[in-house]
Every structure is written in structure tokens, then in C-alpha cells.
Amino acid sequence: MAIDTSVPSIARIYDYFLDGEDNFACDRELAAQLLRVAPEARAMARDNRAFLGRVVRYLAGRGVRQFLDLGTGLPTQNNVHEVAQQIHPDTRVAYVDNDPVVLVHARALLANNPHTVVIDADVRDPATLLADPALRELIDFDQPVAVLLVGILYFFSEEDRPFDIVAAFRDAVVPGSHIALSHVVSDEGPEELGQAQELCRSFLKRPRDARRSRKQVLSFFDGLELVEPGLVPASQWRAEPLDTVDTSGAAAWMLGGVGRTRAGG
């Protein structure tokens, strides 16, 4: 599997912001550019990761035994299977990504875990992903599934049809399932946030604007019942006693929420 170490990767930049070591000079260079225009980017990445952990603990604690992690990124501390399997050791987790570095590291980490699978697929093509034999072998779609879209949708422009993507996964799971997502919002962020997103778009070679307002992000939950406390700053979603809750203005740039599927939804 060829890996181009000269082209930045969102997954590796995220890894760098989380103090990981699986990143290259090109990733660190772009990360430095992002931090120059939006110094809060590192804190937002950490807020996002902490949000993911709380979501998984919350859902696993309520009996969810299947997770579909879309755009998983590089393995780091408190991965979905580690958090969930601490509560229910037989929890099944399917990780999905199409970054070669992510796939190599994830498969090496999970080689001896029979309740996980790593799938090479593009989240923007839900039909192909949902038909994947390895996914169907591990995940029983006749039982509740938690679909995780944490830190990925704001890289999809309107031409990627992100609302249709979420709807496709919503319609593929049974009532009692959940969809969790986080998203940067443009109506809370200053001009610097737009500059940071422009940098990301330029290296992703996706010229279309992917910024969305809180109202637009809320629309991702159409047909779902929002779990309390609703769509809120990711750092504050069901914050736990030992969490450092960011109450600064920057915290409002990254919102997080969980929706529950319902019969007829």
C-alpha cells in the first residue's frame, strides 16, 4: 500500500494535535500554518477526541454493543473499542477509513481483537460501504448500532452531499440506534476560522465551501430524537467531573450531539 509522505493528511494532522508520533514533516508544516491562523485548533482537536470518548461510554453504558466509526483516523489513546470493551468486552466495532497510514496502523493494532474490523472505504459512498461483506459479517444491522461521524462532516462540501450521507446511515439502522457527530460551525467563529478552513480546502483540493451554521448542523439530526443535552459545544456534552470544560468563545466553534433513531423516523 503506497503512502505519499509529501502530501498532508487530515488524520495525521489530527494525530499531531493529539501529541501522536504517526505524522510526517508535511503534516507538521500544515499544522503549524493552521495554528498560526487559528491557535485554538489544537484544543478543538482534543475537545473532539474527549467528546468521542464520552459518547462511547454513554452509549455503551446504556447497552449499545455495536459501533460503526466512520473516518476513524489514526489509532491513539482511548480508541472506540478500548472504551466500549471496558464496559462490554464483546462489543463489536467497525472502523472505516481510506487513508493508507490509518489502515496500516489500525490493522496492526487490532490484529488479535476478534470483535473489530478495519474497512477501507469512502464514507461518501454509503451504499458501497453498507454492502461490504466484512462489515456485514461483524455488524448485525437488525440490532441497534451507534454510527460515529466525529470530526469528519466539516471536510465534506455540499457537492459531497453530506446530509444524504447521514440520512443513508440513519435509514440503514434499526430504531434504538444512535448517530453521533461533531461539527465546526461558522456562525460562532471569527474570520480566523474561515482562514483555517480555507487552508484545509486548498490541500484537500476541494474548492467548495464546507462551512455550516448551527442551524445547518442541527439539520443532520432530522428524523432523529436528540439525546440530552442536545447540540452543544463538544467540550460540554455530558462533561464528566474530572473533565476540563472549555467555556471560552472558541469552545463554541465545535458542536457535538447524539441522535436516537425512532420507529417511523
KADAZI-V839131 format. One line per field, one symbol per residue. phi: phi as a letter, one per 30 degrees, with the letter a starting at -180 (. if undefined). psi: psi as a letter, one per 40 degrees, with the letter a starting at -180 (. if undefined). burial: + if it has 24 or more other C-alpha atoms within 12 Angstrom, else -. A space follows every 50 residues. Layout:
phi: ???
psi: ???
burial: ???
//
This chain:
phi: .dbddccdbeddddeddcidccbcedddddedddddcbededddddeddd eedddddddddcjdcbbcccididebdhdeddddddcbecdcbccbabde dedddddddceccdcbbccdacedbeddddcddddddcccddcebcccbc ibddccddddhddddddddeddcdejdbbcabadcddccdeddddddded ddddhbdddcdbdeddddddceibcddecicbeedcdhececdcddcded dddccbabccdbdid
psi: hhhheehihddddddddefiegiidddddddddddddgeedddddddddd ddddddddddeeehehhhhhfdaihaifidddddeddhdehhhhhhiehd dddddddddedeheeiihhhihdegddddeehddddddhheeiiihhhgh fddeehideefdddddddddeeiiieiihhiihhideeiadddddddddd dddefgeiheiiidddddddeheihhihfahihdeehfiideihhheidd dedhiiihihiihe.
burial: ------++++++++++++---+++--++-++-+++--+-+++++++++++ ++++++++++--++++++++++++++--+++++++--+--++++++++++ +++++++--+----++++++++++++--++----+--++++--+++++++ +++++++----+++++++++++++++++++++++++-++---++++++++ +-------++++-+-++++++++++++--++++++++++-----++---+ +++++++++++----
//
